[in-house]
Amino acid sequence: MASQPASSKVFAHCLNTVDGVGIIAIGNVGQLQKTTSLVRPNYIVNLSSVAVAGSTLQLPTDTFYGDGKGAMIDIGTTSIYLPEIFYKHPDTLFWSVRDILYMKHHGRVDDVFPKITFHFDGGLALDIYPHDYLLNNGSDWYYVVLRNGRSQPEHMKNLVILGDIVFSNKLVVYDLENQVIGWTDHDCSSGSPALTPKMSEL
């Protein structure tokens, strides 16, 4: 893959769902239509809302903003960690899977369970489908990657942590020069995202 000098403050990755590998590019790979600002170290961004099956969750206004809050982009983990407040409403998806590590289901999970959409400052959105948060092991058993943040260290319990599973088949671009991050859907098993197709065409 062609790349710019390692001193560049722009890099990107594209992880596939086939064999768990991906591509990383150092340097500019194109222009994203939408980005959101990196507001604190460790790749933390501001969330504005979360919707399940198209309906915005009614959460306190300070759920996402403030010290120790927001969303951390962390491809060093697989799971999605959510503050405990997500699990306190009996009529939500999160209540139904609370404290469940594995669940048994016959058939396509995408036909039964809802899509989750995270909305970020700047208009950037991230769709998480049932097959993203319910990982199949080849049978009727699924691993639930929606985890309660109460298991995290104290200073991270109120963070939304988005692991690598939600960024599979997405070209994710980190622009540290301008302190923004963004992504676009891409078949990450098809080869270099910077070459085929060009990112400006996505």
Disulfide bonds with the S-S distance in Angstrom:
Cys14-Cys188 2.00
